[in-house]
Amino acid sequence: MDSIEMIRMQVNHLVTQSRQDLHTLSTLSDPSRKAQILQRLWDALSTIHFLSEWLANQAKNGYPIVPSQSSIPVPSENVNQSQNPPVPSLPTQSLSPSNQRTFTIGELATFTGKNGRPAYVAVNGIVYDMTTNRAWAAASHFGLTAGKEYTQEFASCHAGQQSILAALPIAGRLV
């Protein structure tokens, strides 16, 4: 089975699980159970979004779609619907000499994605280039705008999803 087929299966599994969860959600009255299902739906959507962005970045950079087939989990036929879907593990980028540029918060503020400037954001002291990232179309993402530091916002929305950052191009570091 090739890598694209494995990713397609993972996305199809997440969509199927989400459809089932939406149906279940519409019939429930228990608030705690609803909260669990909403969290699982959020996680599934985040994983689908991650896979989409990761594939786009891999294709854009001319990398093979998947470094090894073992990094993309394939759902089994007996998936426990109460478990969250696995997220593929990706190597974490490090700051190499080619992306050692340092930015002050003032310098970062000039990279707003407007007037031909790149769109940069900082998370955990690392500055990421969001210029071609579809989730940051028009240099904004769910009300957040480029040119700022978003460590707390990332942690509150994407807790435990460091793999999202691993797929992004690094522009430098925040000092």
C-alpha positions as CSV (number, residue, x, y, z in Angstrom):
1,M,0.0,0.0,0.0
2,D,1.5,3.4,-1.0
3,S,1.7,6.4,1.3
4,I,-1.0,8.4,-0.4
5,E,-3.4,5.5,0.1
6,M,-2.5,5.2,3.7
7,I,-3.2,8.9,4.3
8,R,-6.4,8.7,2.3
9,M,-7.5,5.8,4.6
10,Q,-6.7,7.8,7.7
11,V,-8.7,10.8,6.5
12,N,-11.6,8.6,5.5
13,H,-11.5,7.0,8.9
14,L,-11.6,10.4,10.6
15,V,-14.5,11.6,8.4
16,T,-16.5,8.4,9.1
17,Q,-15.8,8.8,12.9
18,S,-16.8,12.4,12.7
19,R,-20.1,11.6,10.9
20,Q,-20.9,9.1,13.6
21,D,-20.0,11.5,16.3
22,L,-22.2,14.2,14.8
23,H,-25.2,11.8,14.6
24,T,-24.6,10.7,18.2
25,L,-24.2,14.3,19.4
26,S,-27.6,15.2,17.9
27,T,-29.3,12.5,20.0
28,L,-27.5,13.1,23.4
29,S,-28.8,15.1,26.3
30,D,-25.8,14.3,28.7
31,P,-23.6,17.4,28.8
32,S,-20.5,15.6,29.8
33,R,-20.8,13.0,27.0
34,K,-21.5,15.9,24.6
35,A,-18.3,17.6,25.7
36,Q,-16.3,14.3,25.1
37,I,-17.7,14.0,21.6
38,L,-17.1,17.7,20.8
39,Q,-13.5,17.2,21.9
40,R,-13.1,14.1,19.7
41,L,-14.6,16.1,16.7
42,W,-12.2,18.9,17.4
43,D,-9.2,16.5,17.5
44,A,-10.4,14.8,14.2
45,L,-10.7,18.1,12.4
46,S,-7.3,19.2,13.7
47,T,-5.7,16.0,12.5
48,I,-7.4,16.3,9.0
49,H,-6.2,19.9,8.9
50,F,-2.7,18.9,9.9
51,L,-2.5,16.1,7.3
52,S,-3.7,18.5,4.6
53,E,-1.1,21.2,5.5
54,W,1.7,18.6,5.9
55,L,1.0,17.2,2.5
56,A,0.9,20.6,0.9
57,N,4.2,21.6,2.5
58,Q,5.8,18.3,1.5
59,A,4.7,18.8,-2.1
60,K,5.7,22.4,-2.2
61,N,9.2,21.7,-0.9
62,G,9.6,18.7,-3.3
63,Y,10.0,16.2,-0.5
64,P,8.6,12.7,-0.7
65,I,5.0,12.7,0.6
66,V,5.9,10.4,3.5
67,P,9.4,9.7,4.8
68,S,8.4,6.2,5.8
69,Q,5.2,4.3,5.6
70,S,5.4,3.4,9.2
71,S,4.9,7.1,10.2
72,I,1.3,7.1,9.0
73,P,-1.0,5.0,11.1
74,V,-3.6,2.9,9.3
75,P,-6.9,2.4,11.2
76,S,-7.7,-1.1,12.0
77,E,-11.1,-2.6,11.3
78,N,-11.9,-2.7,15.1
79,V,-11.3,0.9,16.0
80,N,-12.4,1.8,19.4
81,Q,-14.7,4.9,18.8
82,S,-13.8,6.4,22.1
83,Q,-10.1,6.8,21.2
84,N,-8.8,9.8,19.5
85,P,-7.2,9.1,16.1
86,P,-3.4,8.9,16.1
87,V,-1.4,11.8,14.6
88,P,1.6,10.9,12.4
89,S,4.9,11.6,14.0
90,L,7.2,13.9,12.1
91,P,10.7,14.9,12.7
92,T,11.0,18.2,14.6
93,Q,12.8,20.9,12.7
94,S,15.7,22.5,14.3
95,L,17.3,25.9,13.6
96,S,20.1,25.3,11.1
97,P,22.6,27.9,10.1
98,S,20.4,28.9,7.1
99,N,17.5,29.9,9.4
100,Q,19.4,31.4,12.3
101,R,18.0,34.9,11.8
102,T,16.9,36.5,15.0
103,F,13.8,38.7,15.3
104,T,12.9,41.2,18.0
105,I,9.2,41.5,18.7
106,G,9.3,44.9,16.9
107,E,10.9,43.3,13.8
108,L,8.4,40.4,13.8
109,A,5.6,43.0,13.8
110,T,6.7,44.2,10.3
111,F,6.1,40.7,8.8
112,T,2.4,41.0,8.5
113,G,1.9,39.5,5.1
114,K,0.8,42.8,3.7
115,N,2.4,45.0,1.1
116,G,4.4,42.2,-0.3
117,R,5.9,41.3,3.1
118,P,6.1,37.7,4.3
119,A,3.7,36.5,7.0
120,Y,5.6,35.4,10.1
121,V,4.4,34.3,13.5
122,A,6.3,33.2,16.6
123,V,5.5,30.2,18.8
124,N,7.8,29.1,21.7
125,G,10.6,31.5,20.5
126,I,10.6,30.1,17.0
127,V,9.5,32.3,14.1
128,Y,7.5,30.4,11.4
129,D,6.9,31.5,7.9
130,M,3.1,31.3,7.3
131,T,3.2,33.1,3.9
132,T,2.0,30.2,1.8
133,N,0.2,28.3,4.6
134,R,-3.5,27.8,3.6
135,A,-4.6,28.0,7.2
136,W,-3.1,31.5,7.3
137,A,-4.7,32.8,4.1
138,A,-4.7,36.6,3.9
139,A,-2.1,36.5,6.8
140,S,-4.8,35.7,9.4
141,H,-6.0,32.6,11.2
142,F,-9.2,32.6,13.2
143,G,-8.8,36.3,14.0
144,L,-5.1,36.1,14.7
145,T,-2.9,38.2,12.4
146,A,0.6,37.7,11.3
147,G,3.5,39.6,12.8
148,K,2.9,38.5,16.4
149,E,3.9,36.0,19.0
150,Y,1.3,33.3,19.7
151,T,2.7,30.8,22.2
152,Q,-0.3,31.0,24.5
153,E,-2.8,30.9,21.7
154,F,-1.2,27.9,20.1
155,A,-1.1,26.1,23.4
156,S,-4.7,26.7,24.1
157,C,-5.9,25.7,20.7
158,H,-3.5,23.0,19.7
159,A,-2.3,21.4,23.0
160,G,-0.2,18.4,22.4
161,Q,-0.1,19.0,18.6
162,Q,3.5,20.0,18.2
163,S,3.5,18.1,14.9
164,I,1.7,21.1,13.4
165,L,4.7,23.2,14.0
166,A,7.1,20.6,12.7
167,A,5.6,20.9,9.3
168,L,6.1,24.7,9.0
169,P,9.1,26.5,7.5
170,I,11.2,28.2,10.1
171,A,12.2,31.8,9.5
172,G,14.4,32.2,12.6
173,R,14.0,32.7,16.3
174,L,12.6,35.4,18.5
175,V,14.9,37.2,20.9
